[in-house]
């Protein structure tokens, strides 16, 4: 798990010690209020809180370097796409128009559009850290028990746990196949042209798919042999009871959500408008 594999990291932090159910509830609440609210003041505070939680979880840069590069790339791509396809959306939201400079055609840059996209950028700092925290600090088996505890079928919960367990396995298989391809003379490093690297990675996908299907078949056969799904309920090895620290964490997040809802009422909507 120390080699950029995406998955559970067993570390001794107070976030790791929380039950899976508490982390699931907190993650969902923070994500929902972060996506709904467009109050910049609230979002900045929530982003700082998310970064604090991320630092407290003991997650290092090298643990998330692989996924972080993809997140940054697609976040920037999304911000650019918003401006290209809806350059006047900020004007529609805030009801005023302060031009920074005249662009080509309808692509005029306004203060309202910049402010709207700034809110989108802050939202990434609000929603991404809790997601990574939840993924890296929650044992998949404990997560399954938590999902089952909130009323979802244990079959669905077990499927989610298997998917999370499978992510590091897929990455490890990808690396193994990549090394085998390189041993045969296929250049996949940065020294090779981009076109060759893309073609080489596509070639890796085929054996990766077949190995994944074979593993799925083995898991399905093992579950059938153990008569998985026969009973309506099941016990969990990694289940954690809700404790005082879990209730405290949920209470703090509920207060944050209540503050976000109060600001929506105060603003008369989801958007904070500094252009009035």
C-alpha positions as CSV (number, residue, x, y, z in Angstrom):
1,X,0.0,0.0,0.0
2,X,3.0,2.3,0.1
3,X,3.5,2.3,-3.7
4,X,0.8,4.6,-4.9
5,X,-1.9,2.0,-4.8
6,X,-5.3,3.5,-4.2
7,X,-7.0,1.9,-1.3
8,X,-7.2,1.5,2.5
9,X,-4.1,2.6,4.4
10,X,-3.8,1.2,7.9
11,X,-2.6,4.1,10.0
12,X,-3.0,5.2,13.6
13,X,-5.0,8.4,13.4
14,X,-8.1,9.5,15.1
15,X,-9.9,9.5,11.7
16,X,-9.0,5.8,11.2
17,X,-10.4,5.0,14.7
18,X,-13.9,6.3,13.8
19,X,-16.4,3.7,12.8
20,X,-17.1,3.2,9.1
21,X,-20.8,4.2,9.6
22,X,-19.7,7.6,11.2
23,X,-17.3,8.3,8.3
24,X,-19.9,7.4,5.7
25,X,-22.5,9.7,7.2
26,X,-20.0,12.6,7.6
27,X,-18.7,12.1,4.1
28,X,-22.2,12.1,2.6
29,X,-23.3,15.2,4.6
30,X,-20.1,17.2,3.8
31,X,-20.3,16.3,0.1
32,X,-24.0,17.2,-0.2
33,X,-23.8,20.6,1.5
34,X,-20.5,21.3,-0.4
35,X,-22.2,20.6,-3.7
36,X,-25.4,22.5,-2.9
37,X,-24.0,25.7,-1.4
38,X,-22.5,28.5,-3.5
39,X,-21.8,30.8,-0.5
40,X,-18.1,31.6,-1.1
41,X,-17.5,32.4,2.6
42,X,-18.9,29.1,3.7
43,X,-17.1,27.2,1.0
44,X,-13.7,28.6,1.9
45,X,-14.3,27.6,5.6
46,X,-15.5,24.2,4.5
47,X,-12.4,23.8,2.2
48,X,-10.1,24.7,5.1
49,X,-11.9,22.2,7.3
50,X,-11.5,19.5,4.6
51,X,-7.8,20.2,4.2
52,X,-7.4,20.0,8.0
53,X,-9.1,16.6,8.0
54,X,-7.0,15.4,5.1
55,X,-3.8,16.4,7.0
56,X,-5.1,14.7,10.1
57,X,-5.7,11.4,8.2
58,X,-1.9,11.0,7.8
59,X,-2.2,10.6,4.0
60,X,1.0,11.6,2.2
61,X,1.4,13.0,-1.3
62,X,3.1,9.8,-2.6
63,X,0.0,7.9,-1.5
64,X,-2.3,9.9,-3.7
65,X,0.1,11.1,-6.4
66,X,-1.3,8.9,-9.1
67,X,-4.9,9.8,-8.6
68,X,-4.2,13.4,-7.7
69,X,-2.7,14.1,-11.2
70,X,-5.9,12.8,-12.8
71,X,-8.1,14.9,-10.5
72,X,-6.1,18.1,-11.2
73,X,-6.2,17.5,-15.0
74,X,-10.0,16.9,-15.1
75,X,-10.7,19.7,-12.7
76,X,-8.9,22.2,-14.9
77,X,-10.5,20.7,-18.0
78,X,-13.9,21.1,-16.4
79,X,-13.3,24.8,-15.5
80,X,-12.2,25.5,-19.1
81,X,-15.2,23.6,-20.5
82,X,-17.6,25.7,-18.3
83,X,-16.2,28.9,-19.7
84,X,-16.1,27.6,-23.3
85,X,-19.7,26.4,-23.3
86,X,-21.3,28.9,-20.9
87,X,-19.2,32.1,-20.7
88,X,-22.2,34.1,-19.5
89,X,-23.5,31.7,-16.9
90,X,-22.1,33.8,-14.1
91,X,-24.0,36.9,-15.5
92,X,-27.2,34.9,-15.5
93,X,-26.8,33.8,-11.9
94,X,-25.7,37.1,-10.3
95,X,-27.8,39.4,-12.5
96,X,-25.1,42.0,-13.2
97,X,-22.3,42.3,-15.8
98,X,-18.9,43.7,-15.1
99,X,-16.6,43.1,-18.1
100,X,-12.9,42.4,-17.5
101,X,-12.0,42.3,-21.2
102,X,-13.9,41.8,-24.5
103,X,-13.2,38.4,-26.1
104,X,-14.0,36.8,-29.4
105,X,-17.7,36.5,-30.1
106,X,-19.6,35.6,-27.0
107,X,-16.5,34.7,-25.0
108,X,-16.2,37.9,-23.0
109,X,-14.6,37.5,-19.6
110,X,-16.7,39.0,-16.8
111,X,-16.2,39.3,-13.1
112,X,-19.3,37.3,-12.5
113,X,-18.0,34.4,-14.5
114,X,-14.7,34.5,-12.8
115,X,-16.4,34.5,-9.4
116,X,-18.7,31.6,-10.4
117,X,-15.7,29.5,-11.5
118,X,-13.8,30.4,-8.4
119,X,-16.7,28.9,-6.4
120,X,-16.3,25.7,-8.6
121,X,-12.6,25.6,-7.9
122,X,-13.2,25.9,-4.1
123,X,-15.8,23.1,-4.3
124,X,-13.0,20.7,-5.5
125,X,-11.2,21.4,-2.3
126,X,-14.4,20.9,-0.4
127,X,-15.5,17.5,-1.9
128,X,-12.3,15.8,-3.0
129,X,-10.4,15.6,0.3
130,X,-13.4,13.9,2.2
131,X,-13.7,11.4,-0.6
132,X,-10.0,10.5,-0.5
133,X,-10.1,10.4,3.3
134,X,-13.1,8.0,3.2
135,X,-11.4,5.8,0.6
136,X,-8.0,5.7,2.4
137,X,-9.1,5.4,6.0
138,X,-12.0,3.0,5.8
139,X,-11.4,-0.8,5.8
140,X,-13.6,-2.3,3.0
141,X,-15.0,-4.9,5.3
142,X,-15.9,-2.3,7.9
143,X,-17.4,-0.1,5.1
144,X,-19.6,-3.0,4.1
145,X,-20.9,-3.5,7.6
146,X,-21.6,0.3,7.8
147,X,-23.6,0.3,4.6
148,X,-25.6,-2.6,5.8
149,X,-26.1,-0.9,9.2
150,X,-27.9,2.1,7.6
151,X,-30.4,-0.2,6.0
152,X,-28.9,-1.2,2.6
153,X,-28.9,-4.9,1.7
154,X,-25.8,-6.7,2.7
155,X,-25.4,-8.1,-0.8
156,X,-25.0,-4.5,-2.2
157,X,-22.7,-3.6,0.7
158,X,-20.6,-6.7,0.0
159,X,-20.4,-5.8,-3.7
160,X,-19.1,-2.2,-2.8
161,X,-16.5,-3.7,-0.4
162,X,-15.3,-6.1,-3.1
163,X,-15.0,-3.3,-5.6
164,X,-12.9,-1.3,-3.2
165,X,-10.7,-4.3,-2.5
166,X,-10.3,-4.9,-6.2
167,X,-8.9,-1.4,-7.0
168,X,-5.4,-2.1,-5.6
169,X,-5.5,-5.6,-7.3
170,X,-6.2,-4.0,-10.7
171,X,-3.4,-1.5,-10.2
172,X,-1.0,-4.3,-9.2
173,X,-2.0,-6.4,-12.2
174,X,-1.5,-3.4,-14.5
175,X,2.0,-2.9,-13.2
176,X,2.8,-6.6,-13.6
177,X,1.6,-6.7,-17.1
178,X,3.4,-3.4,-17.9
179,X,6.7,-4.8,-16.6
180,X,6.2,-8.0,-18.7
181,X,5.5,-5.8,-21.8
182,X,8.6,-3.8,-21.1
183,X,10.7,-7.0,-20.7
184,X,9.5,-7.9,-24.3
185,X,10.8,-4.5,-25.6
186,X,7.7,-2.4,-25.4
187,X,8.8,1.1,-24.3
188,X,6.2,2.7,-21.9
189,X,8.4,5.2,-20.1
190,X,8.5,8.9,-20.7
191,X,11.4,8.4,-23.2
192,X,8.9,6.9,-25.7
193,X,6.7,9.2,-27.9
194,X,3.2,9.8,-26.6
195,X,1.6,7.8,-29.4
196,X,3.7,4.7,-28.6
197,X,2.9,5.0,-24.9
198,X,-0.8,5.2,-25.6
199,X,-0.7,2.2,-27.9
200,X,1.4,0.3,-25.3
201,X,-1.1,1.0,-22.5
202,X,-4.0,0.0,-24.8
203,X,-2.2,-3.3,-25.4
204,X,-2.0,-3.8,-21.6
205,X,-5.8,-3.3,-21.3
206,X,-6.6,-6.5,-23.1
207,X,-4.8,-9.0,-20.8
208,X,-5.9,-6.9,-17.8
209,X,-9.5,-7.3,-18.8
210,X,-9.1,-11.1,-19.2
211,X,-7.3,-11.4,-15.9
212,X,-10.0,-9.4,-14.2
213,X,-12.8,-11.6,-15.7
214,X,-11.0,-14.7,-14.5
215,X,-10.7,-13.3,-11.0
216,X,-14.4,-12.3,-11.0
217,X,-15.2,-15.9,-12.0
218,X,-13.2,-17.3,-9.1
219,X,-14.7,-15.0,-6.6
220,X,-18.3,-15.8,-7.8
221,X,-17.6,-19.5,-7.6
222,X,-16.2,-19.2,-4.1
223,X,-19.2,-17.2,-3.0
224,X,-21.6,-19.7,-4.5
225,X,-19.8,-22.6,-2.8
226,X,-20.2,-20.8,0.5
227,X,-24.0,-20.2,-0.2
228,X,-23.6,-16.4,-0.1
229,X,-27.0,-14.7,0.0
230,X,-29.0,-17.6,1.4
231,X,-29.9,-15.7,4.6
232,X,-31.5,-12.3,5.0
233,X,-28.9,-11.1,7.5
234,X,-25.2,-11.7,8.2
235,X,-22.6,-10.9,10.7
236,X,-19.5,-8.8,10.1
237,X,-15.9,-9.5,11.3
238,X,-14.8,-5.8,11.1
239,X,-18.0,-4.2,12.4
240,X,-17.5,-1.3,14.9
241,X,-20.2,-0.1,17.3
242,X,-21.0,3.6,17.3
243,X,-19.1,5.2,20.1
244,X,-19.0,8.7,21.7
245,X,-16.3,9.9,19.3
246,X,-18.4,8.9,16.3
247,X,-21.4,10.7,17.7
248,X,-19.2,13.8,18.3
249,X,-17.9,13.7,14.7
250,X,-21.4,13.4,13.3
251,X,-22.6,16.3,15.6
252,X,-19.9,18.6,14.3
253,X,-20.7,17.8,10.7
254,X,-24.4,18.3,11.4
255,X,-23.6,21.8,12.8
256,X,-21.6,22.6,9.7
257,X,-24.5,21.5,7.5
258,X,-27.0,23.6,9.6
259,X,-24.7,26.6,9.2
260,X,-24.7,26.1,5.4
261,X,-28.5,25.8,5.3
262,X,-28.9,28.9,7.5
263,X,-26.7,30.9,5.1
264,X,-28.9,29.8,2.2
265,X,-31.9,31.2,4.0
266,X,-30.0,34.4,4.8
267,X,-28.9,34.8,1.2
268,X,-32.3,34.0,-0.2
269,X,-30.9,31.1,-2.2
270,X,-27.8,29.0,-2.7
271,X,-25.7,31.8,-4.2
272,X,-23.8,34.5,-2.3
273,X,-23.9,37.6,-4.4
274,X,-21.2,40.2,-3.8
275,X,-22.3,42.2,-6.9
276,X,-25.5,43.6,-5.4
